[in-house]
Amino acid sequence: MPNSDSPVDDLPVSILRAEPERINPAIILADRLMRRDAEELLTIKEVTEAENVLVLGTEEIETIESHRKAFLKTPASAIDYIPVGF
C-alpha cells in the first residue's frame, strides 16, 4: 500500500486509474455489422454511428498519447510497496 507521504494523485498511473473502463465501441459496431448479410447496405444511422466511433477512436488515441507523454516526463523513482496487480 502507498504510504501517506506519497503524492499518488499526481502520478500518471492515477490518471489512468481514473479513466472509465468500457468496451471499445468499434468492436461493438464491428460485431453487429459482421452478423449481417453482406448484401445489406448500411443505413444512414449506421453510417453516422460509424463516424461517431471514428471520432471516439481518434479521441482515445489522443488520450493515450497524452498519457504516454506524461509517463515520459515522469522521472523514475523507487517505491516501498508493490502496486496492485503486480
PyMOL Python script that loads the backbone (N, CA, C, O; Angstrom):
from pymol import cmd

cmd.read_pdbstr("""\
ATOM      1  N   MET A   1       0.838  -1.186   0.000  1.00  0.00           N
ATOM      2  CA  MET A   1       0.000   0.000   0.000  1.00  0.00           C
ATOM      3  C   MET A   1       0.879   1.243   0.000  1.00  0.00           C
ATOM      4  O   MET A   1       1.940   1.234   0.624  1.00  0.00           O
ATOM      5  N   PRO A   2       0.472   2.313  -0.681  1.00  0.00           N
ATOM      6  CA  PRO A   2       1.264   3.525  -0.673  1.00  0.00           C
ATOM      7  C   PRO A   2       1.210   4.163   0.705  1.00  0.00           C
ATOM      8  O   PRO A   2       0.196   4.108   1.401  1.00  0.00           O
ATOM      9  N   ASN A   3       2.341   4.775   1.082  1.00  0.00           N
ATOM     10  CA  ASN A   3       2.302   5.465   2.363  1.00  0.00           C
ATOM     11  C   ASN A   3       1.651   6.824   2.189  1.00  0.00           C
ATOM     12  O   ASN A   3       1.471   7.295   1.066  1.00  0.00           O
ATOM     13  N   SER A   4       1.299   7.452   3.298  1.00  0.00           N
ATOM     14  CA  SER A   4       0.553   8.710   3.229  1.00  0.00           C
ATOM     15  C   SER A   4       1.412   9.861   2.737  1.00  0.00           C
ATOM     16  O   SER A   4       0.884  10.932   2.439  1.00  0.00           O
ATOM     17  N   ASP A   5       2.742   9.668   2.643  1.00  0.00           N
ATOM     18  CA  ASP A   5       3.636  10.727   2.180  1.00  0.00           C
ATOM     19  C   ASP A   5       3.730  10.795   0.664  1.00  0.00           C
ATOM     20  O   ASP A   5       4.190  11.802   0.126  1.00  0.00           O
ATOM     21  N   SER A   6       3.304   9.740  -0.046  1.00  0.00           N
ATOM     22  CA  SER A   6       3.478   9.713  -1.499  1.00  0.00           C
ATOM     23  C   SER A   6       2.349  10.467  -2.192  1.00  0.00           C
ATOM     24  O   SER A   6       1.179  10.288  -1.854  1.00  0.00           O
ATOM     25  N   PRO A   7       2.704  11.318  -3.171  1.00  0.00           N
ATOM     26  CA  PRO A   7       1.695  12.102  -3.901  1.00  0.00           C
ATOM     27  C   PRO A   7       1.088  11.280  -5.032  1.00  0.00           C
ATOM     28  O   PRO A   7       1.303  11.597  -6.202  1.00  0.00           O
ATOM     29  N   VAL A   8       0.343  10.244  -4.713  1.00  0.00           N
ATOM     30  CA  VAL A   8      -0.189   9.312  -5.698  1.00  0.00           C
ATOM     31  C   VAL A   8      -1.103  10.010  -6.705  1.00  0.00           C
ATOM     32  O   VAL A   8      -1.133   9.622  -7.873  1.00  0.00           O
ATOM     33  N   ASP A   9      -1.841  11.020  -6.282  1.00  0.00           N
ATOM     34  CA  ASP A   9      -2.803  11.665  -7.169  1.00  0.00           C
ATOM     35  C   ASP A   9      -2.154  12.395  -8.332  1.00  0.00           C
ATOM     36  O   ASP A   9      -2.820  12.673  -9.329  1.00  0.00           O
ATOM     37  N   ASP A  10      -0.862  12.713  -8.228  1.00  0.00           N
ATOM     38  CA  ASP A  10      -0.177  13.423  -9.296  1.00  0.00           C
ATOM     39  C   ASP A  10       0.481  12.498 -10.304  1.00  0.00           C
ATOM     40  O   ASP A  10       1.010  12.965 -11.313  1.00  0.00           O
ATOM     41  N   LEU A  11       0.459  11.198 -10.054  1.00  0.00           N
ATOM     42  CA  LEU A  11       1.162  10.255 -10.907  1.00  0.00           C
ATOM     43  C   LEU A  11       0.333   9.879 -12.134  1.00  0.00           C
ATOM     44  O   LEU A  11      -0.895   9.831 -12.070  1.00  0.00           O
ATOM     45  N   PRO A  12       1.016   9.610 -13.260  1.00  0.00           N
ATOM     46  CA  PRO A  12       0.291   9.160 -14.452  1.00  0.00           C
ATOM     47  C   PRO A  12      -0.549   7.908 -14.210  1.00  0.00           C
ATOM     48  O   PRO A  12      -1.599   7.736 -14.828  1.00  0.00           O
ATOM     49  N   VAL A  13      -0.089   7.031 -13.308  1.00  0.00           N
ATOM     50  CA  VAL A  13      -0.861   5.825 -13.017  1.00  0.00           C
ATOM     51  C   VAL A  13      -2.235   6.209 -12.448  1.00  0.00           C
ATOM     52  O   VAL A  13      -3.243   5.571 -12.754  1.00  0.00           O
ATOM     53  N   SER A  14      -2.258   7.237 -11.633  1.00  0.00           N
ATOM     54  CA  SER A  14      -3.533   7.696 -11.069  1.00  0.00           C
ATOM     55  C   SER A  14      -4.460   8.232 -12.156  1.00  0.00           C
ATOM     56  O   SER A  14      -5.676   8.050 -12.109  1.00  0.00           O
ATOM     57  N   ILE A  15      -3.854   8.892 -13.130  1.00  0.00           N
ATOM     58  CA  ILE A  15      -4.653   9.406 -14.250  1.00  0.00           C
ATOM     59  C   ILE A  15      -5.286   8.233 -14.996  1.00  0.00           C
ATOM     60  O   ILE A  15      -6.470   8.270 -15.332  1.00  0.00           O
ATOM     61  N   LEU A  16      -4.486   7.184 -15.255  1.00  0.00           N
ATOM     62  CA  LEU A  16      -5.014   6.011 -15.952  1.00  0.00           C
ATOM     63  C   LEU A  16      -6.087   5.307 -15.137  1.00  0.00           C
ATOM     64  O   LEU A  16      -7.110   4.887 -15.678  1.00  0.00           O
ATOM     65  N   ARG A  17      -5.854   5.179 -13.838  1.00  0.00           N
ATOM     66  CA  ARG A  17      -6.840   4.516 -12.982  1.00  0.00           C
ATOM     67  C   ARG A  17      -8.160   5.270 -12.954  1.00  0.00           C
ATOM     68  O   ARG A  17      -9.216   4.666 -12.771  1.00  0.00           O
ATOM     69  N   ALA A  18      -8.107   6.594 -13.136  1.00  0.00           N
ATOM     70  CA  ALA A  18      -9.322   7.408 -13.090  1.00  0.00           C
ATOM     71  C   ALA A  18     -10.154   7.288 -14.365  1.00  0.00           C
ATOM     72  O   ALA A  18     -11.329   7.655 -14.373  1.00  0.00           O
ATOM     73  N   GLU A  19      -9.557   6.780 -15.438  1.00  0.00           N
ATOM     74  CA  GLU A  19     -10.283   6.636 -16.700  1.00  0.00           C
ATOM     75  C   GLU A  19     -11.345   5.540 -16.587  1.00  0.00           C
ATOM     76  O   GLU A  19     -11.098   4.502 -15.973  1.00  0.00           O
ATOM     77  N   PRO A  20     -12.515   5.759 -17.170  1.00  0.00           N
ATOM     78  CA  PRO A  20     -13.558   4.721 -17.110  1.00  0.00           C
ATOM     79  C   PRO A  20     -13.208   3.533 -18.003  1.00  0.00           C
ATOM     80  O   PRO A  20     -12.612   3.698 -19.067  1.00  0.00           O
ATOM     81  N   GLU A  21     -13.582   2.343 -17.560  1.00  0.00           N
ATOM     82  CA  GLU A  21     -13.387   1.145 -18.371  1.00  0.00           C
ATOM     83  C   GLU A  21     -14.647   0.924 -19.188  1.00  0.00           C
ATOM     84  O   GLU A  21     -15.760   1.099 -18.692  1.00  0.00           O
ATOM     85  N   ARG A  22     -14.465   0.538 -20.444  1.00  0.00           N
ATOM     86  CA  ARG A  22     -15.608   0.273 -21.309  1.00  0.00           C
ATOM     87  C   ARG A  22     -15.148  -0.568 -22.482  1.00  0.00           C
ATOM     88  O   ARG A  22     -13.955  -0.662 -22.773  1.00  0.00           O
ATOM     89  N   ILE A  23     -16.108  -1.175 -23.147  1.00  0.00           N
ATOM     90  CA  ILE A  23     -15.801  -1.948 -24.354  1.00  0.00           C
ATOM     91  C   ILE A  23     -15.633  -0.958 -25.493  1.00  0.00           C
ATOM     92  O   ILE A  23     -16.415  -0.017 -25.633  1.00  0.00           O
ATOM     93  N   ASN A  24     -14.614  -1.175 -26.300  1.00  0.00           N
ATOM     94  CA  ASN A  24     -14.346  -0.304 -27.434  1.00  0.00           C
ATOM     95  C   ASN A  24     -15.574  -0.293 -28.351  1.00  0.00           C
ATOM     96  O   ASN A  24     -16.007  -1.349 -28.812  1.00  0.00           O
ATOM     97  N   PRO A  25     -16.144   0.906 -28.621  1.00  0.00           N
ATOM     98  CA  PRO A  25     -17.332   0.982 -29.479  1.00  0.00           C
ATOM     99  C   PRO A  25     -17.097   0.443 -30.882  1.00  0.00           C
ATOM    100  O   PRO A  25     -18.041  -0.016 -31.525  1.00  0.00           O
ATOM    101  N   ALA A  26     -15.871   0.486 -31.370  1.00  0.00           N
ATOM    102  CA  ALA A  26     -15.571  -0.061 -32.699  1.00  0.00           C
ATOM    103  C   ALA A  26     -15.764  -1.572 -32.709  1.00  0.00           C
ATOM    104  O   ALA A  26     -16.208  -2.133 -33.711  1.00  0.00           O
ATOM    105  N   ILE A  27     -15.440  -2.227 -31.614  1.00  0.00           N
ATOM    106  CA  ILE A  27     -15.629  -3.678 -31.521  1.00  0.00           C
ATOM    107  C   ILE A  27     -17.111  -4.013 -31.513  1.00  0.00           C
ATOM    108  O   ILE A  27     -17.539  -4.959 -32.173  1.00  0.00           O
ATOM    109  N   ILE A  28     -17.890  -3.250 -30.775  1.00  0.00           N
ATOM    110  CA  ILE A  28     -19.337  -3.483 -30.729  1.00  0.00           C
ATOM    111  C   ILE A  28     -19.957  -3.293 -32.111  1.00  0.00           C
ATOM    112  O   ILE A  28     -20.763  -4.109 -32.557  1.00  0.00           O
ATOM    113  N   LEU A  29     -19.569  -2.196 -32.792  1.00  0.00           N
ATOM    114  CA  LEU A  29     -20.105  -1.928 -34.128  1.00  0.00           C
ATOM    115  C   LEU A  29     -19.662  -3.016 -35.112  1.00  0.00           C
ATOM    116  O   LEU A  29     -20.477  -3.503 -35.896  1.00  0.00           O
ATOM    117  N   ALA A  30     -18.400  -3.395 -35.082  1.00  0.00           N
ATOM    118  CA  ALA A  30     -17.902  -4.430 -35.999  1.00  0.00           C
ATOM    119  C   ALA A  30     -18.627  -5.752 -35.774  1.00  0.00           C
ATOM    120  O   ALA A  30     -18.979  -6.438 -36.733  1.00  0.00           O
ATOM    121  N   ASP A  31     -18.849  -6.108 -34.523  1.00  0.00           N
ATOM    122  CA  ASP A  31     -19.557  -7.351 -34.217  1.00  0.00           C
ATOM    123  C   ASP A  31     -20.970  -7.321 -34.788  1.00  0.00           C
ATOM    124  O   ASP A  31     -21.419  -8.288 -35.404  1.00  0.00           O
ATOM    125  N   ARG A  32     -21.660  -6.215 -34.584  1.00  0.00           N
ATOM    126  CA  ARG A  32     -23.033  -6.109 -35.084  1.00  0.00           C
ATOM    127  C   ARG A  32     -23.075  -6.182 -36.612  1.00  0.00           C
ATOM    128  O   ARG A  32     -23.944  -6.839 -37.184  1.00  0.00           O
ATOM    129  N   LEU A  33     -22.124  -5.497 -37.271  1.00  0.00           N
ATOM    130  CA  LEU A  33     -22.120  -5.486 -38.737  1.00  0.00           C
ATOM    131  C   LEU A  33     -21.705  -6.840 -39.309  1.00  0.00           C
ATOM    132  O   LEU A  33     -22.187  -7.225 -40.375  1.00  0.00           O
ATOM    133  N   MET A  34     -20.827  -7.567 -38.631  1.00  0.00           N
ATOM    134  CA  MET A  34     -20.392  -8.872 -39.136  1.00  0.00           C
ATOM    135  C   MET A  34     -21.520  -9.899 -39.057  1.00  0.00           C
ATOM    136  O   MET A  34     -21.497 -10.893 -39.782  1.00  0.00           O
ATOM    137  N   ARG A  35     -22.480  -9.680 -38.212  1.00  0.00           N
ATOM    138  CA  ARG A  35     -23.589 -10.621 -38.078  1.00  0.00           C
ATOM    139  C   ARG A  35     -24.653 -10.423 -39.167  1.00  0.00           C
ATOM    140  O   ARG A  35     -25.590 -11.214 -39.275  1.00  0.00           O
ATOM    141  N   ARG A  36     -24.506  -9.389 -39.953  1.00  0.00           N
ATOM    142  CA  ARG A  36     -25.468  -9.105 -41.011  1.00  0.00           C
ATOM    143  C   ARG A  36     -25.063  -9.782 -42.307  1.00  0.00           C
ATOM    144  O   ARG A  36     -23.915 -10.192 -42.480  1.00  0.00           O
ATOM    145  N   ASP A  37     -26.010  -9.892 -43.202  1.00  0.00           N
ATOM    146  CA  ASP A  37     -25.705 -10.403 -44.542  1.00  0.00           C
ATOM    147  C   ASP A  37     -24.893  -9.355 -45.300  1.00  0.00           C
ATOM    148  O   ASP A  37     -25.111  -8.154 -45.142  1.00  0.00           O
ATOM    149  N   ALA A  38     -23.965  -9.816 -46.112  1.00  0.00           N
ATOM    150  CA  ALA A  38     -23.047  -8.918 -46.821  1.00  0.00           C
ATOM    151  C   ALA A  38     -23.765  -7.986 -47.797  1.00  0.00           C
ATOM    152  O   ALA A  38     -23.297  -6.879 -48.064  1.00  0.00           O
ATOM    153  N   GLU A  39     -24.888  -8.431 -48.321  1.00  0.00           N
ATOM    154  CA  GLU A  39     -25.557  -7.603 -49.338  1.00  0.00           C
ATOM    155  C   GLU A  39     -26.395  -6.468 -48.737  1.00  0.00           C
ATOM    156  O   GLU A  39     -26.873  -5.603 -49.471  1.00  0.00           O
ATOM    157  N   GLU A  40     -26.573  -6.462 -47.440  1.00  0.00           N
ATOM    158  CA  GLU A  40     -27.345  -5.387 -46.806  1.00  0.00           C
ATOM    159  C   GLU A  40     -26.519  -4.104 -46.794  1.00  0.00           C
ATOM    160  O   GLU A  40     -25.343  -4.110 -46.430  1.00  0.00           O
ATOM    161  N   LEU A  41     -27.156  -3.002 -47.198  1.00  0.00           N
ATOM    162  CA  LEU A  41     -26.489  -1.703 -47.180  1.00  0.00           C
ATOM    163  C   LEU A  41     -26.556  -1.109 -45.782  1.00  0.00           C
ATOM    164  O   LEU A  41     -27.432  -1.441 -44.983  1.00  0.00           O
ATOM    165  N   LEU A  42     -25.615  -0.231 -45.512  1.00  0.00           N
ATOM    166  CA  LEU A  42     -25.639   0.480 -44.237  1.00  0.00           C
ATOM    167  C   LEU A  42     -26.721   1.551 -44.276  1.00  0.00           C
ATOM    168  O   LEU A  42     -26.928   2.207 -45.297  1.00  0.00           O
ATOM    169  N   THR A  43     -27.392   1.713 -43.174  1.00  0.00           N
ATOM    170  CA  THR A  43     -28.392   2.774 -43.077  1.00  0.00           C
ATOM    171  C   THR A  43     -27.679   4.080 -42.732  1.00  0.00           C
ATOM    172  O   THR A  43     -26.512   4.080 -42.342  1.00  0.00           O
ATOM    173  N   ILE A  44     -28.392   5.181 -42.880  1.00  0.00           N
ATOM    174  CA  ILE A  44     -27.847   6.488 -42.512  1.00  0.00           C
ATOM    175  C   ILE A  44     -27.448   6.479 -41.037  1.00  0.00           C
ATOM    176  O   ILE A  44     -26.412   7.027 -40.662  1.00  0.00           O
ATOM    177  N   LYS A  45     -28.274   5.857 -40.211  1.00  0.00           N
ATOM    178  CA  LYS A  45     -27.989   5.787 -38.776  1.00  0.00           C
ATOM    179  C   LYS A  45     -26.687   5.029 -38.524  1.00  0.00           C
ATOM    180  O   LYS A  45     -25.888   5.438 -37.682  1.00  0.00           O
ATOM    181  N   GLU A  46     -26.469   3.937 -39.241  1.00  0.00           N
ATOM    182  CA  GLU A  46     -25.251   3.141 -39.057  1.00  0.00           C
ATOM    183  C   GLU A  46     -24.010   3.889 -39.544  1.00  0.00           C
ATOM    184  O   GLU A  46     -22.946   3.794 -38.932  1.00  0.00           O
ATOM    185  N   VAL A  47     -24.147   4.631 -40.641  1.00  0.00           N
ATOM    186  CA  VAL A  47     -23.019   5.424 -41.136  1.00  0.00           C
ATOM    187  C   VAL A  47     -22.673   6.503 -40.114  1.00  0.00           C
ATOM    188  O   VAL A  47     -21.500   6.755 -39.838  1.00  0.00           O
ATOM    189  N   THR A  48     -23.704   7.137 -39.557  1.00  0.00           N
ATOM    190  CA  THR A  48     -23.484   8.151 -38.523  1.00  0.00           C
ATOM    191  C   THR A  48     -22.817   7.527 -37.304  1.00  0.00           C
ATOM    192  O   THR A  48     -21.898   8.109 -36.728  1.00  0.00           O
ATOM    193  N   GLU A  49     -23.280   6.343 -36.912  1.00  0.00           N
ATOM    194  CA  GLU A  49     -22.676   5.651 -35.774  1.00  0.00           C
ATOM    195  C   GLU A  49     -21.214   5.321 -36.053  1.00  0.00           C
ATOM    196  O   GLU A  49     -20.363   5.466 -35.175  1.00  0.00           O
ATOM    197  N   ALA A  50     -20.923   4.879 -37.272  1.00  0.00           N
ATOM    198  CA  ALA A  50     -19.538   4.563 -37.642  1.00  0.00           C
ATOM    199  C   ALA A  50     -18.672   5.824 -37.585  1.00  0.00           C
ATOM    200  O   ALA A  50     -17.529   5.772 -37.132  1.00  0.00           O
ATOM    201  N   GLU A  51     -19.206   6.936 -38.036  1.00  0.00           N
ATOM    202  CA  GLU A  51     -18.464   8.197 -37.957  1.00  0.00           C
ATOM    203  C   GLU A  51     -18.198   8.575 -36.508  1.00  0.00           C
ATOM    204  O   GLU A  51     -17.103   9.023 -36.169  1.00  0.00           O
ATOM    205  N   ASN A  52     -19.208   8.392 -35.645  1.00  0.00           N
ATOM    206  CA  ASN A  52     -19.041   8.690 -34.224  1.00  0.00           C
ATOM    207  C   ASN A  52     -17.992   7.781 -33.589  1.00  0.00           C
ATOM    208  O   ASN A  52     -17.213   8.220 -32.742  1.00  0.00           O
ATOM    209  N   VAL A  53     -17.975   6.518 -34.000  1.00  0.00           N
ATOM    210  CA  VAL A  53     -16.979   5.576 -33.484  1.00  0.00           C
ATOM    211  C   VAL A  53     -15.583   6.025 -33.911  1.00  0.00           C
ATOM    212  O   VAL A  53     -14.638   5.930 -33.128  1.00  0.00           O
ATOM    213  N   LEU A  54     -15.447   6.508 -35.132  1.00  0.00           N
ATOM    214  CA  LEU A  54     -14.147   7.015 -35.587  1.00  0.00           C
ATOM    215  C   LEU A  54     -13.698   8.213 -34.758  1.00  0.00           C
ATOM    216  O   LEU A  54     -12.521   8.333 -34.419  1.00  0.00           O
ATOM    217  N   VAL A  55     -14.639   9.100 -34.432  1.00  0.00           N
ATOM    218  CA  VAL A  55     -14.315  10.258 -33.595  1.00  0.00           C
ATOM    219  C   VAL A  55     -13.867   9.785 -32.212  1.00  0.00           C
ATOM    220  O   VAL A  55     -12.868  10.269 -31.680  1.00  0.00           O
ATOM    221  N   LEU A  56     -14.612   8.834 -31.631  1.00  0.00           N
ATOM    222  CA  LEU A  56     -14.241   8.299 -30.319  1.00  0.00           C
ATOM    223  C   LEU A  56     -12.859   7.648 -30.362  1.00  0.00           C
ATOM    224  O   LEU A  56     -12.058   7.807 -29.441  1.00  0.00           O
ATOM    225  N   GLY A  57     -12.593   6.917 -31.440  1.00  0.00           N
ATOM    226  CA  GLY A  57     -11.285   6.277 -31.588  1.00  0.00           C
ATOM    227  C   GLY A  57     -10.168   7.294 -31.674  1.00  0.00           C
ATOM    228  O   GLY A  57      -9.106   7.107 -31.079  1.00  0.00           O
ATOM    229  N   THR A  58     -10.396   8.363 -32.406  1.00  0.00           N
ATOM    230  CA  THR A  58      -9.407   9.435 -32.514  1.00  0.00           C
ATOM    231  C   THR A  58      -9.164  10.078 -31.154  1.00  0.00           C
ATOM    232  O   THR A  58      -8.021  10.348 -30.784  1.00  0.00           O
ATOM    233  N   GLU A  59     -10.245  10.323 -30.412  1.00  0.00           N
ATOM    234  CA  GLU A  59     -10.108  10.901 -29.068  1.00  0.00           C
ATOM    235  C   GLU A  59      -9.345   9.952 -28.147  1.00  0.00           C
ATOM    236  O   GLU A  59      -8.536  10.391 -27.330  1.00  0.00           O
ATOM    237  N   GLU A  60      -9.601   8.659 -28.278  1.00  0.00           N
ATOM    238  CA  GLU A  60      -8.904   7.666 -27.449  1.00  0.00           C
ATOM    239  C   GLU A  60      -7.414   7.659 -27.765  1.00  0.00           C
ATOM    240  O   GLU A  60      -6.586   7.579 -26.857  1.00  0.00           O
ATOM    241  N   ILE A  61      -7.070   7.740 -29.038  1.00  0.00           N
ATOM    242  CA  ILE A  61      -5.665   7.797 -29.435  1.00  0.00           C
ATOM    243  C   ILE A  61      -5.001   9.041 -28.845  1.00  0.00           C
ATOM    244  O   ILE A  61      -3.875   8.972 -28.353  1.00  0.00           O
ATOM    245  N   GLU A  62      -5.698  10.174 -28.894  1.00  0.00           N
ATOM    246  CA  GLU A  62      -5.156  11.408 -28.332  1.00  0.00           C
ATOM    247  C   GLU A  62      -4.981  11.294 -26.821  1.00  0.00           C
ATOM    248  O   GLU A  62      -3.996  11.792 -26.275  1.00  0.00           O
ATOM    249  N   THR A  63      -5.922  10.644 -26.141  1.00  0.00           N
ATOM    250  CA  THR A  63      -5.814  10.445 -24.691  1.00  0.00           C
ATOM    251  C   THR A  63      -4.617   9.565 -24.361  1.00  0.00           C
ATOM    252  O   THR A  63      -3.849   9.867 -23.448  1.00  0.00           O
ATOM    253  N   ILE A  64      -4.460   8.479 -25.107  1.00  0.00           N
ATOM    254  CA  ILE A  64      -3.333   7.575 -24.873  1.00  0.00           C
ATOM    255  C   ILE A  64      -2.016   8.303 -25.117  1.00  0.00           C
ATOM    256  O   ILE A  64      -1.063   8.135 -24.356  1.00  0.00           O
ATOM    257  N   GLU A  65      -1.959   9.096 -26.156  1.00  0.00           N
ATOM    258  CA  GLU A  65      -0.744   9.856 -26.444  1.00  0.00           C
ATOM    259  C   GLU A  65      -0.445  10.839 -25.314  1.00  0.00           C
ATOM    260  O   GLU A  65       0.717  11.031 -24.954  1.00  0.00           O
ATOM    261  N   SER A  66      -1.466  11.454 -24.761  1.00  0.00           N
ATOM    262  CA  SER A  66      -1.300  12.361 -23.628  1.00  0.00           C
ATOM    263  C   SER A  66      -0.737  11.621 -22.419  1.00  0.00           C
ATOM    264  O   SER A  66       0.166  12.118 -21.746  1.00  0.00           O
ATOM    265  N   HIS A  67      -1.275  10.426 -22.145  1.00  0.00           N
ATOM    266  CA  HIS A  67      -0.769   9.623 -21.032  1.00  0.00           C
ATOM    267  C   HIS A  67       0.678   9.191 -21.279  1.00  0.00           C
ATOM    268  O   HIS A  67       1.500   9.193 -20.364  1.00  0.00           O
ATOM    269  N   ARG A  68       0.972   8.828 -22.506  1.00  0.00           N
ATOM    270  CA  ARG A  68       2.331   8.411 -22.845  1.00  0.00           C
ATOM    271  C   ARG A  68       3.315   9.552 -22.604  1.00  0.00           C
ATOM    272  O   ARG A  68       4.394   9.344 -22.049  1.00  0.00           O
ATOM    273  N   LYS A  69       2.937  10.757 -23.025  1.00  0.00           N
ATOM    274  CA  LYS A  69       3.802  11.917 -22.809  1.00  0.00           C
ATOM    275  C   LYS A  69       3.990  12.186 -21.316  1.00  0.00           C
ATOM    276  O   LYS A  69       5.082  12.555 -20.884  1.00  0.00           O
ATOM    277  N   ALA A  70       2.923  12.002 -20.524  1.00  0.00           N
ATOM    278  CA  ALA A  70       3.032  12.191 -19.075  1.00  0.00           C
ATOM    279  C   ALA A  70       3.990  11.171 -18.476  1.00  0.00           C
ATOM    280  O   ALA A  70       4.791  11.512 -17.605  1.00  0.00           O
ATOM    281  N   PHE A  71       3.918   9.919 -18.935  1.00  0.00           N
ATOM    282  CA  PHE A  71       4.836   8.888 -18.443  1.00  0.00           C
ATOM    283  C   PHE A  71       6.278   9.230 -18.812  1.00  0.00           C
ATOM    284  O   PHE A  71       7.188   9.059 -18.001  1.00  0.00           O
ATOM    285  N   LEU A  72       6.480   9.707 -20.024  1.00  0.00           N
ATOM    286  CA  LEU A  72       7.837  10.025 -20.461  1.00  0.00           C
ATOM    287  C   LEU A  72       8.434  11.188 -19.664  1.00  0.00           C
ATOM    288  O   LEU A  72       9.645  11.233 -19.447  1.00  0.00           O
ATOM    289  N   LYS A  73       7.596  12.121 -19.231  1.00  0.00           N
ATOM    290  CA  LYS A  73       8.073  13.265 -18.454  1.00  0.00           C
ATOM    291  C   LYS A  73       8.286  12.920 -16.979  1.00  0.00           C
ATOM    292  O   LYS A  73       8.986  13.644 -16.271  1.00  0.00           O
ATOM    293  N   THR A  74       7.699  11.837 -16.516  1.00  0.00           N
ATOM    294  CA  THR A  74       7.795  11.471 -15.106  1.00  0.00           C
ATOM    295  C   THR A  74       9.105  10.733 -14.856  1.00  0.00           C
ATOM    296  O   THR A  74       9.373   9.706 -15.481  1.00  0.00           O
ATOM    297  N   PRO A  75       9.924  11.258 -13.938  1.00  0.00           N
ATOM    298  CA  PRO A  75      11.185  10.561 -13.663  1.00  0.00           C
ATOM    299  C   PRO A  75      10.933   9.248 -12.914  1.00  0.00           C
ATOM    300  O   PRO A  75       9.966   9.109 -12.166  1.00  0.00           O
ATOM    301  N   ALA A  76      11.830   8.304 -13.141  1.00  0.00           N
ATOM    302  CA  ALA A  76      11.733   7.025 -12.440  1.00  0.00           C
ATOM    303  C   ALA A  76      12.016   7.254 -10.958  1.00  0.00           C
ATOM    304  O   ALA A  76      12.842   8.092 -10.596  1.00  0.00           O
ATOM    305  N   SER A  77      11.325   6.506 -10.112  1.00  0.00           N
ATOM    306  CA  SER A  77      11.564   6.619  -8.672  1.00  0.00           C
ATOM    307  C   SER A  77      11.267   5.279  -8.012  1.00  0.00           C
ATOM    308  O   SER A  77      10.408   4.519  -8.458  1.00  0.00           O
ATOM    309  N   ALA A  78      11.995   5.016  -6.949  1.00  0.00           N
ATOM    310  CA  ALA A  78      11.796   3.772  -6.204  1.00  0.00           C
ATOM    311  C   ALA A  78      10.549   3.907  -5.333  1.00  0.00           C
ATOM    312  O   ALA A  78      10.210   5.000  -4.877  1.00  0.00           O
ATOM    313  N   ILE A  79       9.874   2.782  -5.110  1.00  0.00           N
ATOM    314  CA  ILE A  79       8.715   2.783  -4.220  1.00  0.00           C
ATOM    315  C   ILE A  79       8.919   1.739  -3.145  1.00  0.00           C
ATOM    316  O   ILE A  79       9.715   0.812  -3.297  1.00  0.00           O
ATOM    317  N   ASP A  80       8.189   1.901  -2.057  1.00  0.00           N
ATOM    318  CA  ASP A  80       8.358   0.989  -0.937  1.00  0.00           C
ATOM    319  C   ASP A  80       7.171   0.042  -0.783  1.00  0.00           C
ATOM    320  O   ASP A  80       6.937  -0.499   0.297  1.00  0.00           O
ATOM    321  N   TYR A  81       6.419  -0.157  -1.879  1.00  0.00           N
ATOM    322  CA  TYR A  81       5.281  -1.069  -1.851  1.00  0.00           C
ATOM    323  C   TYR A  81       5.141  -1.726  -3.227  1.00  0.00           C
ATOM    324  O   TYR A  81       5.728  -1.262  -4.205  1.00  0.00           O
ATOM    325  N   ILE A  82       4.389  -2.770  -3.294  1.00  0.00           N
ATOM    326  CA  ILE A  82       4.121  -3.441  -4.561  1.00  0.00           C
ATOM    327  C   ILE A  82       2.764  -2.956  -5.066  1.00  0.00           C
ATOM    328  O   ILE A  82       1.754  -3.130  -4.385  1.00  0.00           O
ATOM    329  N   PRO A  83       2.732  -2.339  -6.271  1.00  0.00           N
ATOM    330  CA  PRO A  83       1.455  -1.846  -6.793  1.00  0.00           C
ATOM    331  C   PRO A  83       0.455  -2.976  -6.986  1.00  0.00           C
ATOM    332  O   PRO A  83       0.837  -4.118  -7.243  1.00  0.00           O
ATOM    333  N   VAL A  84      -0.804  -2.657  -6.864  1.00  0.00           N
ATOM    334  CA  VAL A  84      -1.873  -3.633  -7.059  1.00  0.00           C
ATOM    335  C   VAL A  84      -1.751  -4.191  -8.479  1.00  0.00           C
ATOM    336  O   VAL A  84      -1.579  -3.440  -9.439  1.00  0.00           O
ATOM    337  N   GLY A  85      -1.840  -5.493  -8.595  1.00  0.00           N
ATOM    338  CA  GLY A  85      -1.772  -6.134  -9.906  1.00  0.00           C
ATOM    339  C   GLY A  85      -0.401  -6.703 -10.234  1.00  0.00           C
ATOM    340  O   GLY A  85      -0.251  -7.386 -11.247  1.00  0.00           O
ATOM    341  N   PHE A  86       0.593  -6.442  -9.411  1.00  0.00           N
ATOM    342  CA  PHE A  86       1.941  -6.967  -9.672  1.00  0.00           C
ATOM    343  C   PHE A  86       2.310  -8.012  -8.656  1.00  0.00           C
ATOM    344  O   PHE A  86       3.407  -8.568  -8.714  1.00  0.00           O
TER     345      PHE A  86
END
""", "prot")
cmd.dss("prot")
cmd.show_as("cartoon", "prot")
cmd.util.cbc("prot")
cmd.orient("prot")
